[in-house]
């Protein structure tokens, strides 16, 4: 039985797609090692989430922990590393010479507390911490980035300036903080 030429073309195209989508042979895979640091020169972090996807689309792998090890075919990949409230996306090239990739989160850690007065202990009741952009948009508004409800907020944020609003028992205190990559700071806002 003779197949029409359109059907032959479709079958040929399907065979080609199947060949293109077949998994890479083991000897075509390259070892890839990923880790992340909070800032340049810091030791690798131990609790990072990594998502690896092909630049042309399609998640290849997701993992959580310290460094990540995997085998990938040569090519371009997009890696997302997330730690605390910081997420960095970076493109990497996998080939015989590019096997280790360190993602610099360029972030710092802050601890936020509220006190009634100088020298007093931090308030232990839940406080709503709103972390917003420092700068305003074209309409004059700041944008909420993170919201945490806790007596003490522990955050890992990209380096830069932030505007904070802390609300406790119906009263809101406003404060500006700076996050320095690789540094840890404790901020105390005073409830007035």
C-alpha positions as CSV (number, residue, x, y, z in Angstrom):
1,X,0.0,0.0,0.0
2,X,1.4,3.4,-1.0
3,X,1.2,6.2,1.6
4,X,0.3,9.7,0.4
5,X,3.3,12.0,0.3
6,X,1.8,14.2,3.1
7,X,1.6,11.2,5.5
8,X,5.2,10.3,4.6
9,X,6.4,13.8,5.4
10,X,4.6,13.7,8.8
11,X,6.1,10.4,9.6
12,X,9.6,11.5,8.6
13,X,9.2,14.7,10.7
14,X,8.0,12.6,13.7
15,X,11.1,10.4,13.4
16,X,13.3,13.4,13.3
17,X,11.7,14.9,16.4
18,X,12.1,11.6,18.2
19,X,15.8,11.6,17.4
20,X,16.2,15.2,18.5
21,X,14.4,14.6,21.8
22,X,16.2,11.3,22.6
23,X,18.2,11.6,25.8
24,X,21.9,12.2,25.4
25,X,24.3,9.3,25.5
26,X,26.2,8.9,28.8
27,X,29.5,9.9,27.1
28,X,27.9,13.1,25.8
29,X,27.0,14.3,29.4
30,X,29.3,16.7,31.2
31,X,29.7,17.0,35.0
32,X,28.3,20.2,36.4
33,X,28.8,21.4,40.0
34,X,26.8,24.3,41.3
35,X,27.1,26.2,44.6
36,X,26.1,29.7,45.8
37,X,27.7,32.3,48.1
38,X,26.1,35.2,49.9
39,X,28.9,37.5,48.7
40,X,32.2,37.4,46.8
41,X,34.8,35.4,48.8
42,X,32.3,33.9,51.2
43,X,32.1,30.1,51.8
44,X,29.3,28.3,49.9
45,X,25.9,28.2,51.5
46,X,24.4,25.0,52.7
47,X,20.6,25.5,52.1
48,X,20.1,26.9,48.6
49,X,17.4,25.9,46.1
50,X,18.6,25.5,42.5
51,X,16.5,25.3,39.4
52,X,18.3,24.5,36.1
53,X,16.5,24.9,32.8
54,X,17.6,25.0,29.1
55,X,17.8,28.6,27.9
56,X,15.4,27.6,25.1
57,X,12.9,26.4,27.7
58,X,12.2,23.4,29.8
59,X,13.2,22.7,33.4
60,X,16.0,20.1,33.6
61,X,16.4,19.7,37.3
62,X,15.3,21.2,40.7
63,X,17.2,20.6,43.9
64,X,17.8,21.9,47.4
65,X,20.8,21.7,49.6
66,X,24.4,22.9,49.5
67,X,26.3,22.3,46.3
68,X,24.5,20.5,43.5
69,X,26.0,17.9,41.2
70,X,24.5,16.7,37.9
71,X,25.3,15.5,34.5
72,X,24.1,17.6,31.5
73,X,24.6,17.7,27.8
74,X,26.7,20.5,26.5
75,X,24.8,23.7,26.0
76,X,23.4,26.9,27.6
77,X,21.4,26.7,30.7
78,X,19.6,29.2,33.0
79,X,20.3,28.6,36.7
80,X,18.1,30.1,39.5
81,X,19.5,30.1,43.0
82,X,17.3,31.0,45.9
83,X,18.3,31.6,49.5
84,X,16.1,33.4,52.0
85,X,14.4,36.3,50.3
86,X,17.0,36.5,47.6
87,X,16.8,34.9,44.1
88,X,19.4,35.2,41.4
89,X,19.2,34.0,37.8
90,X,22.3,33.4,35.8
91,X,23.0,31.8,32.4
92,X,25.8,29.2,32.3
93,X,27.5,27.4,29.5
94,X,28.2,23.7,30.0
95,X,31.1,22.2,28.0
96,X,34.2,20.2,28.7
97,X,36.0,23.2,30.3
98,X,33.0,24.8,32.2
99,X,32.1,22.4,34.9
100,X,32.0,24.4,38.2
101,X,29.7,27.4,38.6
102,X,29.4,29.6,41.7
103,X,26.4,31.8,41.9
104,X,27.0,35.1,43.8
105,X,23.8,36.1,45.5
106,X,25.3,39.6,46.4
107,X,23.1,39.6,49.5
108,X,23.3,40.3,53.3
109,X,21.4,39.3,56.4
110,X,19.3,41.5,58.6
111,X,17.5,40.9,61.9
112,X,14.7,43.3,62.7
113,X,13.5,44.0,66.2
114,X,11.2,46.5,67.8
115,X,11.8,48.1,71.3
116,X,9.8,50.4,73.5
117,X,12.9,52.5,74.4
118,X,16.7,52.6,74.4
119,X,18.2,49.8,76.5
120,X,14.9,47.8,76.7
121,X,14.4,44.2,75.5
122,X,12.8,43.6,72.1
123,X,9.0,43.2,72.0
124,X,8.1,39.5,72.0
125,X,4.6,39.9,70.5
126,X,4.1,39.3,66.7
127,X,4.9,42.3,64.6
128,X,4.1,42.8,61.0
129,X,7.2,43.7,59.1
130,X,6.7,45.1,55.6
131,X,9.8,45.3,53.5
132,X,9.4,47.7,50.6
133,X,11.5,49.2,47.8
134,X,13.5,52.2,48.9
135,X,12.8,54.2,45.8
136,X,9.4,55.2,44.5
137,X,7.9,54.4,41.1
138,X,6.7,57.1,38.6
139,X,3.4,57.5,40.6
140,X,5.3,58.0,43.9
141,X,4.6,54.6,45.4
142,X,6.8,52.1,47.0
143,X,6.3,48.4,46.3
144,X,6.0,45.6,48.9
145,X,8.7,43.0,48.5
146,X,8.2,40.8,51.6
147,X,5.9,40.6,54.5
148,X,6.8,38.8,57.7
149,X,4.8,38.4,60.9
150,X,7.1,37.6,63.8
151,X,8.5,39.2,66.9
152,X,11.9,39.2,65.2
153,X,12.3,39.1,61.4
154,X,15.3,37.3,59.9
155,X,15.8,38.2,56.3
156,X,18.4,37.6,53.6
157,X,18.0,40.4,51.0
158,X,20.0,41.5,47.9
159,X,22.4,44.3,48.8
160,X,20.8,47.8,48.7
161,X,18.5,50.1,50.6
162,X,15.0,49.2,51.8
163,X,12.1,51.0,53.5
164,X,10.6,49.1,56.4
165,X,7.2,49.5,58.1
166,X,6.7,47.6,61.4
167,X,3.2,47.4,62.8
168,X,2.5,46.4,66.4
169,X,-0.8,46.9,68.3
170,X,-2.2,49.2,65.6
171,X,0.9,51.5,65.6
172,X,3.3,51.6,62.6
173,X,6.9,52.6,62.8
174,X,8.8,53.5,59.6
175,X,12.5,53.0,59.1
176,X,15.1,52.8,56.3
177,X,17.7,50.0,56.3
178,X,20.8,49.2,54.3
179,X,21.7,45.6,53.4
180,X,25.4,45.1,52.7
181,X,26.5,42.0,50.8
182,X,28.2,39.5,53.0
183,X,27.4,41.4,56.2
184,X,24.8,40.7,59.0
185,X,23.2,43.6,60.8
186,X,20.7,43.9,63.7
187,X,18.2,46.8,63.4
188,X,16.1,48.0,66.3
189,X,13.1,50.2,65.6
190,X,11.6,52.2,68.5
191,X,7.9,52.0,69.0
192,X,6.8,55.5,69.9
